[in-house]
Amino acid sequence: MSTFDERKKSFEKKFAHDEELQFKISARRNKYIGEWASKILGYNPDQEKEYIQSVIKADFAEAGDEDVFRKIKADLKDHNISDKEVRKKMDELNEKAKSDFK
């Protein structure tokens, strides 16, 4: 195998690893944001589990975080939580999720 082929294979492995890590971080962030929102909504433990799953599934609607943001925003519309608060919490929990994988 040539040096170029070895470098190419190395970059492909790194890319796959980075993508997998980002997926895990997003899923963990979605779990955390689901827990946060479910507490505001006053859900019991069983409802909380179902709600967290619905938040995780919402992330598959489109690329990026806007699908999760829209779900959380819509679910919390009657609880006087601003868009800014939701985005701030998502950012905060994304950092927490990143630190979980370090």
N, CA, C and O atoms as CSV, one atom per row, in Angstrom:
chain,resi,resn,atom,element,x,y,z
A,1,MET,N,N,0.852,-1.175,0.000
A,1,MET,CA,C,0.000,0.000,0.000
A,1,MET,C,C,0.898,1.237,0.000
A,1,MET,O,O,1.891,1.288,0.725
A,2,SER,N,N,0.555,2.201,-0.790
A,2,SER,CA,C,1.365,3.413,-0.863
A,2,SER,C,C,1.090,4.319,0.332
A,2,SER,O,O,0.097,4.156,1.041
A,3,THR,N,N,1.974,5.259,0.533
A,3,THR,CA,C,1.810,6.225,1.619
A,3,THR,C,C,0.521,7.014,1.444
A,3,THR,O,O,-0.177,7.300,2.417
A,4,PHE,N,N,0.210,7.362,0.205
A,4,PHE,CA,C,-1.026,8.100,-0.066
A,4,PHE,C,C,-2.244,7.272,0.343
A,4,PHE,O,O,-3.166,7.794,0.970
A,5,ASP,N,N,-2.251,5.984,-0.010
A,5,ASP,CA,C,-3.367,5.114,0.358
A,5,ASP,C,C,-3.491,4.976,1.874
A,5,ASP,O,O,-4.597,4.949,2.415
A,6,GLU,N,N,-2.355,4.891,2.547
A,6,GLU,CA,C,-2.370,4.785,4.008
A,6,GLU,C,C,-2.931,6.058,4.641
A,6,GLU,O,O,-3.723,5.992,5.580
A,7,ARG,N,N,-2.517,7.213,4.123
A,7,ARG,CA,C,-3.047,8.488,4.639
A,7,ARG,C,C,-4.541,8.591,4.387
A,7,ARG,O,O,-5.298,9.025,5.256
A,8,LYS,N,N,-4.959,8.193,3.199
A,8,LYS,CA,C,-6.379,8.244,2.855
A,8,LYS,C,C,-7.185,7.372,3.816
A,8,LYS,O,O,-8.219,7.796,4.332
A,9,LYS,N,N,-6.712,6.169,4.047
A,9,LYS,CA,C,-7.403,5.240,4.950
A,9,LYS,C,C,-7.450,5.813,6.374
A,9,LYS,O,O,-8.455,5.677,7.072
A,10,SER,N,N,-6.359,6.448,6.792
A,10,SER,CA,C,-6.288,7.057,8.116
A,10,SER,C,C,-7.305,8.193,8.247
A,10,SER,O,O,-7.997,8.289,9.260
A,11,PHE,N,N,-7.398,9.057,7.225
A,11,PHE,CA,C,-8.370,10.150,7.251
A,11,PHE,C,C,-9.796,9.617,7.263
A,11,PHE,O,O,-10.654,10.165,7.955
A,12,GLU,N,N,-10.058,8.566,6.515
A,12,GLU,CA,C,-11.393,7.976,6.488
A,12,GLU,C,C,-11.770,7.433,7.857
A,12,GLU,O,O,-12.905,7.611,8.300
A,13,LYS,N,N,-10.834,6.772,8.533
A,13,LYS,CA,C,-11.097,6.245,9.877
A,13,LYS,C,C,-11.365,7.378,10.861
A,13,LYS,O,O,-12.281,7.294,11.679
A,14,LYS,N,N,-10.566,8.434,10.777
A,14,LYS,CA,C,-10.760,9.577,11.669
A,14,LYS,C,C,-12.122,10.227,11.420
A,14,LYS,O,O,-12.831,10.568,12.366
A,15,PHE,N,N,-12.482,10.394,10.159
A,15,PHE,CA,C,-13.775,10.986,9.826
A,15,PHE,C,C,-14.912,10.137,10.397
A,15,PHE,O,O,-15.841,10.672,11.002
A,16,ALA,N,N,-14.843,8.823,10.207
A,16,ALA,CA,C,-15.885,7.921,10.721
A,16,ALA,C,C,-15.951,8.014,12.248
A,16,ALA,O,O,-17.038,8.051,12.824
A,17,HIS,N,N,-14.800,8.050,12.891
A,17,HIS,CA,C,-14.763,8.152,14.347
A,17,HIS,C,C,-15.379,9.470,14.818
A,17,HIS,O,O,-16.173,9.489,15.759
A,18,ASP,N,N,-15.009,10.572,14.157
A,18,ASP,CA,C,-15.539,11.889,14.527
A,18,ASP,C,C,-17.050,11.965,14.342
A,18,ASP,O,O,-17.756,12.538,15.172
A,19,GLU,N,N,-17.542,11.384,13.250
A,19,GLU,CA,C,-18.993,11.376,12.997
A,19,GLU,C,C,-19.728,10.551,14.055
A,19,GLU,O,O,-20.789,10.953,14.533
A,20,GLU,N,N,-19.170,9.414,14.415
A,20,GLU,CA,C,-19.788,8.573,15.443
A,20,GLU,C,C,-19.804,9.294,16.784
A,20,GLU,O,O,-20.799,9.253,17.506
A,21,LEU,N,N,-18.701,9.951,17.112
A,21,LEU,CA,C,-18.625,10.696,18.365
A,21,LEU,C,C,-19.647,11.829,18.385
A,21,LEU,O,O,-20.317,12.037,19.396
A,22,GLN,N,N,-19.773,12.554,17.291
A,22,GLN,CA,C,-20.744,13.646,17.226
A,22,GLN,C,C,-22.174,13.125,17.381
A,22,GLN,O,O,-23.001,13.767,18.029
A,23,PHE,N,N,-22.465,11.970,16.792
A,23,PHE,CA,C,-23.787,11.358,16.935
A,23,PHE,C,C,-24.059,11.034,18.404
A,23,PHE,O,O,-25.145,11.305,18.916
A,24,LYS,N,N,-23.065,10.455,19.074
A,24,LYS,CA,C,-23.231,10.096,20.486
A,24,LYS,C,C,-23.425,11.342,21.349
A,24,LYS,O,O,-24.249,11.345,22.263
A,25,ILE,N,N,-22.668,12.396,21.058
A,25,ILE,CA,C,-22.803,13.637,21.816
A,25,ILE,C,C,-24.195,14.229,21.618
A,25,ILE,O,O,-24.826,14.661,22.582
A,26,SER,N,N,-24.676,14.250,20.381
A,26,SER,CA,C,-26.020,14.786,20.110
A,26,SER,C,C,-27.090,13.976,20.805
A,26,SER,O,O,-28.022,14.541,21.377
A,27,ALA,N,N,-26.971,12.657,20.766
A,27,ALA,CA,C,-27.958,11.799,21.429
A,27,ALA,C,C,-27.953,12.038,22.938
A,27,ALA,O,O,-29.010,12.092,23.565
A,28,ARG,N,N,-26.762,12.180,23.516
A,28,ARG,CA,C,-26.672,12.430,24.959
A,28,ARG,C,C,-27.244,13.805,25.292
A,28,ARG,O,O,-27.952,13.953,26.288
A,29,ARG,N,N,-26.945,14.815,24.468
A,29,ARG,CA,C,-27.508,16.151,24.688
A,29,ARG,C,C,-29.031,16.105,24.619
A,29,ARG,O,O,-29.717,16.738,25.422
A,30,ASN,N,N,-29.554,15.351,23.652
A,30,ASN,CA,C,-31.005,15.237,23.520
A,30,ASN,C,C,-31.620,14.558,24.738
A,30,ASN,O,O,-32.715,14.916,25.170
A,31,LYS,N,N,-30.915,13.587,25.282
A,31,LYS,CA,C,-31.393,12.932,26.508
A,31,LYS,C,C,-31.451,13.965,27.638
A,31,LYS,O,O,-32.447,14.058,28.355
A,32,TYR,N,N,-30.383,14.731,27.783
A,32,TYR,CA,C,-30.335,15.733,28.847
A,32,TYR,C,C,-31.410,16.808,28.667
A,32,TYR,O,O,-32.057,17.210,29.633
A,33,ILE,N,N,-31.596,17.266,27.443
A,33,ILE,CA,C,-32.606,18.315,27.217
A,33,ILE,C,C,-34.006,17.750,27.452
A,33,ILE,O,O,-34.897,18.458,27.920
A,34,GLY,N,N,-34.194,16.468,27.124
A,34,GLY,CA,C,-35.469,15.805,27.408
A,34,GLY,C,C,-35.735,15.698,28.893
A,34,GLY,O,O,-36.864,15.891,29.342
A,35,GLU,N,N,-34.687,15.387,29.666
A,35,GLU,CA,C,-34.830,15.324,31.125
A,35,GLU,C,C,-35.193,16.696,31.690
A,35,GLU,O,O,-36.071,16.825,32.543
A,36,TRP,N,N,-34.496,17.713,31.193
A,36,TRP,CA,C,-34.749,19.085,31.656
A,36,TRP,C,C,-36.191,19.499,31.367
A,36,TRP,O,O,-36.889,19.991,32.254
A,37,ALA,N,N,-36.631,19.300,30.134
A,37,ALA,CA,C,-37.984,19.704,29.751
A,37,ALA,C,C,-39.043,18.884,30.489
A,37,ALA,O,O,-40.082,19.414,30.882
A,38,SER,N,N,-38.779,17.600,30.673
A,38,SER,CA,C,-39.780,16.760,31.343
A,38,SER,C,C,-39.998,17.190,32.788
A,38,SER,O,O,-41.104,17.066,33.313
A,39,LYS,N,N,-38.952,17.691,33.431
A,39,LYS,CA,C,-39.104,18.206,34.801
A,39,LYS,C,C,-40.006,19.450,34.791
A,39,LYS,O,O,-40.874,19.600,35.651
A,40,ILE,N,N,-39.795,20.326,33.822
A,40,ILE,CA,C,-40.642,21.521,33.707
A,40,ILE,C,C,-42.086,21.123,33.438
A,40,ILE,O,O,-43.015,21.742,33.957
A,41,LEU,N,N,-42.271,20.077,32.616
A,41,LEU,CA,C,-43.612,19.617,32.271
A,41,LEU,C,C,-44.258,18.808,33.391
A,41,LEU,O,O,-45.451,18.512,33.325
A,42,GLY,N,N,-43.494,18.447,34.413
A,42,GLY,CA,C,-44.025,17.723,35.561
A,42,GLY,C,C,-44.309,16.254,35.303
A,42,GLY,O,O,-45.232,15.686,35.886
A,43,TYR,N,N,-43.524,15.638,34.436
A,43,TYR,CA,C,-43.748,14.236,34.093
A,43,TYR,C,C,-43.246,13.295,35.173
A,43,TYR,O,O,-42.261,13.572,35.857
A,44,ASN,N,N,-43.951,12.163,35.313
A,44,ASN,CA,C,-43.492,11.104,36.213
A,44,ASN,C,C,-42.378,10.324,35.502
A,44,ASN,O,O,-42.149,10.541,34.312
A,45,PRO,N,N,-41.682,9.419,36.206
A,45,PRO,CA,C,-40.552,8.714,35.586
A,45,PRO,C,C,-40.881,7.970,34.285
A,45,PRO,O,O,-40.072,7.969,33.358
A,46,ASP,N,N,-42.043,7.345,34.208
A,46,ASP,CA,C,-42.412,6.643,32.970
A,46,ASP,C,C,-42.657,7.629,31.830
A,46,ASP,O,O,-42.216,7.404,30.703
A,47,GLN,N,N,-43.353,8.706,32.124
A,47,GLN,CA,C,-43.598,9.735,31.110
A,47,GLN,C,C,-42.279,10.372,30.671
A,47,GLN,O,O,-42.086,10.690,29.498
A,48,GLU,N,N,-41.379,10.549,31.634
A,48,GLU,CA,C,-40.082,11.140,31.325
A,48,GLU,C,C,-39.314,10.268,30.331
A,48,GLU,O,O,-38.735,10.787,29.376
A,49,LYS,N,N,-39.303,8.959,30.544
A,49,LYS,CA,C,-38.611,8.048,29.618
A,49,LYS,C,C,-39.188,8.149,28.212
A,49,LYS,O,O,-38.448,8.229,27.232
A,50,GLU,N,N,-40.508,8.145,28.122
A,50,GLU,CA,C,-41.164,8.263,26.815
A,50,GLU,C,C,-40.852,9.607,26.166
A,50,GLU,O,O,-40.619,9.683,24.960
A,51,TYR,N,N,-40.851,10.652,26.965
A,51,TYR,CA,C,-40.585,11.981,26.431
A,51,TYR,C,C,-39.151,12.083,25.924
A,51,TYR,O,O,-38.916,12.632,24.848
A,52,ILE,N,N,-38.207,11.570,26.672
A,52,ILE,CA,C,-36.805,11.589,26.247
A,52,ILE,C,C,-36.663,10.869,24.908
A,52,ILE,O,O,-35.957,11.343,24.019
A,53,GLN,N,N,-37.328,9.734,24.766
A,53,GLN,CA,C,-37.277,9.003,23.491
A,53,GLN,C,C,-37.865,9.836,22.359
A,53,GLN,O,O,-37.365,9.804,21.235
A,54,SER,N,N,-38.927,10.581,22.655
A,54,SER,CA,C,-39.539,11.414,21.603
A,54,SER,C,C,-38.610,12.556,21.194
A,54,SER,O,O,-38.600,12.956,20.030
A,55,VAL,N,N,-37.834,13.079,22.133
A,55,VAL,CA,C,-36.870,14.137,21.810
A,55,VAL,C,C,-35.743,13.563,20.955
A,55,VAL,O,O,-35.328,14.177,19.972
A,56,ILE,N,N,-35.257,12.395,21.330
A,56,ILE,CA,C,-34.187,11.741,20.562
A,56,ILE,C,C,-34.675,11.448,19.141
A,56,ILE,O,O,-33.942,11.663,18.176
A,57,LYS,N,N,-35.902,10.961,19.016
A,57,LYS,CA,C,-36.458,10.666,17.687
A,57,LYS,C,C,-36.670,11.942,16.868
A,57,LYS,O,O,-36.528,11.929,15.645
A,58,ALA,N,N,-37.007,13.028,17.538
A,58,ALA,CA,C,-37.229,14.289,16.834
A,58,ALA,C,C,-35.967,14.747,16.108
A,58,ALA,O,O,-36.049,15.436,15.092
A,59,ASP,N,N,-34.812,14.368,16.623
A,59,ASP,CA,C,-33.553,14.781,16.017
A,59,ASP,C,C,-33.317,14.138,14.657
A,59,ASP,O,O,-32.452,14.588,13.905
A,60,PHE,N,N,-34.067,13.102,14.332
A,60,PHE,CA,C,-33.905,12.435,13.037
A,60,PHE,C,C,-34.754,13.080,11.939
A,60,PHE,O,O,-34.698,12.649,10.787
A,61,ALA,N,N,-35.532,14.099,12.278
A,61,ALA,CA,C,-36.406,14.738,11.286
A,61,ALA,C,C,-35.612,15.469,10.209
A,61,ALA,O,O,-35.992,15.455,9.038
A,62,GLU,N,N,-34.515,16.103,10.600
A,62,GLU,CA,C,-33.688,16.846,9.644
A,62,GLU,C,C,-32.289,16.998,10.233
A,62,GLU,O,O,-32.073,16.754,11.421
A,63,ALA,N,N,-31.358,17.398,9.404
A,63,ALA,CA,C,-29.992,17.627,9.870
A,63,ALA,C,C,-29.957,18.860,10.770
A,63,ALA,O,O,-30.727,19.801,10.580
A,64,GLY,N,N,-29.071,18.845,11.733
A,64,GLY,CA,C,-28.926,19.987,12.629
A,64,GLY,C,C,-29.792,19.861,13.870
A,64,GLY,O,O,-30.407,18.824,14.119
A,65,ASP,N,N,-29.825,20.929,14.636
A,65,ASP,CA,C,-30.510,20.926,15.931
A,65,ASP,C,C,-31.874,21.596,15.926
A,65,ASP,O,O,-32.579,21.570,16.935
A,66,GLU,N,N,-32.256,22.198,14.800
A,66,GLU,CA,C,-33.509,22.956,14.764
A,66,GLU,C,C,-34.728,22.086,15.014
A,66,GLU,O,O,-35.706,22.561,15.592
A,67,ASP,N,N,-34.700,20.827,14.595
A,67,ASP,CA,C,-35.844,19.945,14.828
A,67,ASP,C,C,-36.058,19.707,16.323
A,67,ASP,O,O,-37.195,19.693,16.795
A,68,VAL,N,N,-34.975,19.523,17.058
A,68,VAL,CA,C,-35.077,19.342,18.511
A,68,VAL,C,C,-35.523,20.646,19.165
A,68,VAL,O,O,-36.385,20.645,20.043
A,69,PHE,N,N,-34.933,21.748,18.734
A,69,PHE,CA,C,-35.320,23.051,19.284
A,69,PHE,C,C,-36.814,23.302,19.118
A,69,PHE,O,O,-37.490,23.715,20.060
A,70,ARG,N,N,-37.329,23.050,17.904
A,70,ARG,CA,C,-38.761,23.282,17.646
A,70,ARG,C,C,-39.632,22.407,18.534
A,70,ARG,O,O,-40.656,22.864,19.041
A,71,LYS,N,N,-39.237,21.156,18.727
A,71,LYS,CA,C,-40.024,20.255,19.578
A,71,LYS,C,C,-40.061,20.771,21.015
A,71,LYS,O,O,-41.130,20.886,21.616
A,72,ILE,N,N,-38.890,21.077,21.555
A,72,ILE,CA,C,-38.830,21.553,22.942
A,72,ILE,C,C,-39.611,22.864,23.087
A,72,ILE,O,O,-40.372,23.042,24.039
A,73,LYS,N,N,-39.413,23.770,22.138
A,73,LYS,CA,C,-40.112,25.061,22.178
A,73,LYS,C,C,-41.634,24.857,22.169
A,73,LYS,O,O,-42.354,25.478,22.951
A,74,ALA,N,N,-42.109,23.992,21.288
A,74,ALA,CA,C,-43.552,23.733,21.196
A,74,ALA,C,C,-44.075,23.078,22.472
A,74,ALA,O,O,-45.159,23.416,22.946
A,75,ASP,N,N,-43.309,22.145,23.025
A,75,ASP,CA,C,-43.757,21.453,24.235
A,75,ASP,C,C,-43.774,22.364,25.459
A,75,ASP,O,O,-44.562,22.157,26.381
A,76,LEU,N,N,-42.899,23.379,25.464
A,76,LEU,CA,C,-42.818,24.272,26.620
A,76,LEU,C,C,-43.535,25.604,26.404
A,76,LEU,O,O,-43.382,26.526,27.205
A,77,LYS,N,N,-44.317,25.710,25.326
A,77,LYS,CA,C,-44.945,26.996,24.982
A,77,LYS,C,C,-45.836,27.547,26.096
A,77,LYS,O,O,-45.968,28.763,26.228
A,78,ASP,N,N,-46.440,26.684,26.887
A,78,ASP,CA,C,-47.334,27.139,27.955
A,78,ASP,C,C,-46.610,27.356,29.288
A,78,ASP,O,O,-47.249,27.612,30.309
A,79,HIS,N,N,-45.278,27.255,29.276
A,79,HIS,CA,C,-44.518,27.364,30.525
A,79,HIS,C,C,-43.609,28.587,30.577
A,79,HIS,O,O,-42.710,28.664,31.414
A,80,ASN,N,N,-43.847,29.537,29.686
A,80,ASN,CA,C,-43.140,30.818,29.729
A,80,ASN,C,C,-41.619,30.662,29.656
A,80,ASN,O,O,-40.884,31.355,30.360
A,81,ILE,N,N,-41.150,29.744,28.795
A,81,ILE,CA,C,-39.721,29.537,28.575
A,81,ILE,C,C,-39.384,30.170,27.227
A,81,ILE,O,O,-39.975,29.812,26.208
A,82,SER,N,N,-38.452,31.096,27.218
A,82,SER,CA,C,-38.123,31.821,25.986
A,82,SER,C,C,-37.250,30.976,25.051
A,82,SER,O,O,-36.624,30.002,25.469
A,83,ASP,N,N,-37.228,31.374,23.789
A,83,ASP,CA,C,-36.355,30.721,22.804
A,83,ASP,C,C,-34.907,30.791,23.273
A,83,ASP,O,O,-34.152,29.825,23.160
A,84,LYS,N,N,-34.539,31.955,23.802
A,84,LYS,CA,C,-33.164,32.164,24.269
A,84,LYS,C,C,-32.806,31.172,25.381
A,84,LYS,O,O,-31.706,30.620,25.392
A,85,GLU,N,N,-33.733,30.951,26.310
A,85,GLU,CA,C,-33.492,30.007,27.404
A,85,GLU,C,C,-33.314,28.577,26.878
A,85,GLU,O,O,-32.443,27.841,27.342
A,86,VAL,N,N,-34.150,28.194,25.905
A,86,VAL,CA,C,-34.058,26.844,25.335
A,86,VAL,C,C,-32.714,26.674,24.627
A,86,VAL,O,O,-32.028,25.670,24.824
A,87,ARG,N,N,-32.344,27.646,23.811
A,87,ARG,CA,C,-31.060,27.561,23.090
A,87,ARG,C,C,-29.879,27.547,24.061
A,87,ARG,O,O,-28.923,26.796,23.868
A,88,LYS,N,N,-29.946,28.369,25.092
A,88,LYS,CA,C,-28.878,28.402,26.093
A,88,LYS,C,C,-28.759,27.049,26.790
A,88,LYS,O,O,-27.653,26.552,27.003
A,89,LYS,N,N,-29.885,26.461,27.142
A,89,LYS,CA,C,-29.879,25.166,27.816
A,89,LYS,C,C,-29.344,24.089,26.877
A,89,LYS,O,O,-28.589,23.215,27.302
A,90,MET,N,N,-29.731,24.147,25.599
A,90,MET,CA,C,-29.214,23.173,24.633
A,90,MET,C,C,-27.697,23.283,24.503
A,90,MET,O,O,-27.000,22.269,24.455
A,91,ASP,N,N,-27.188,24.514,24.446
A,91,ASP,CA,C,-25.739,24.724,24.366
A,91,ASP,C,C,-25.038,24.201,25.615
A,91,ASP,O,O,-24.016,23.518,25.534
A,92,GLU,N,N,-25.604,24.533,26.763
A,92,GLU,CA,C,-25.034,24.101,28.043
A,92,GLU,C,C,-24.996,22.567,28.125
A,92,GLU,O,O,-23.992,21.986,28.535
A,93,LEU,N,N,-26.090,21.929,27.735
A,93,LEU,CA,C,-26.154,20.472,27.816
A,93,LEU,C,C,-25.319,19.796,26.740
A,93,LEU,O,O,-24.878,18.659,26.914
A,94,ASN,N,N,-25.100,20.490,25.629
A,94,ASN,CA,C,-24.196,19.956,24.604
A,94,ASN,C,C,-22.771,19.898,25.160
A,94,ASN,O,O,-22.052,18.927,24.928
A,95,GLU,N,N,-22.368,20.927,25.884
A,95,GLU,CA,C,-21.042,20.938,26.501
A,95,GLU,C,C,-20.919,19.843,27.558
A,95,GLU,O,O,-19.879,19.194,27.675
A,96,LYS,N,N,-21.988,19.646,28.324
A,96,LYS,CA,C,-21.990,18.570,29.321
A,96,LYS,C,C,-21.847,17.225,28.621
A,96,LYS,O,O,-21.089,16.369,29.078
A,97,ALA,N,N,-22.561,17.030,27.528
A,97,ALA,CA,C,-22.482,15.770,26.774
A,97,ALA,C,C,-21.085,15.563,26.215
A,97,ALA,O,O,-20.566,14.447,26.255
A,98,LYS,N,N,-20.469,16.612,25.697
A,98,LYS,CA,C,-19.088,16.506,25.197
A,98,LYS,C,C,-18.152,16.044,26.297
A,98,LYS,O,O,-17.302,15.180,26.080
A,99,SER,N,N,-18.313,16.628,27.490
A,99,SER,CA,C,-17.425,16.267,28.586
A,99,SER,C,C,-17.636,14.820,29.036
A,99,SER,O,O,-16.725,14.214,29.600
A,100,ASP,N,N,-18.808,14.269,28.798
A,100,ASP,CA,C,-19.064,12.866,29.123
A,100,ASP,C,C,-18.199,11.912,28.293
A,100,ASP,O,O,-17.925,10.788,28.716
A,101,PHE,N,N,-17.775,12.364,27.117
A,101,PHE,CA,C,-17.014,11.495,26.214
A,101,PHE,C,C,-15.531,11.808,26.190
A,101,PHE,O,O,-14.814,11.303,25.326
A,102,LYS,N,N,-15.057,12.620,27.105
A,102,LYS,CA,C,-13.620,12.945,27.163
A,102,LYS,C,C,-12.899,11.997,28.078
A,102,LYS,O,O,-11.686,12.112,28.255
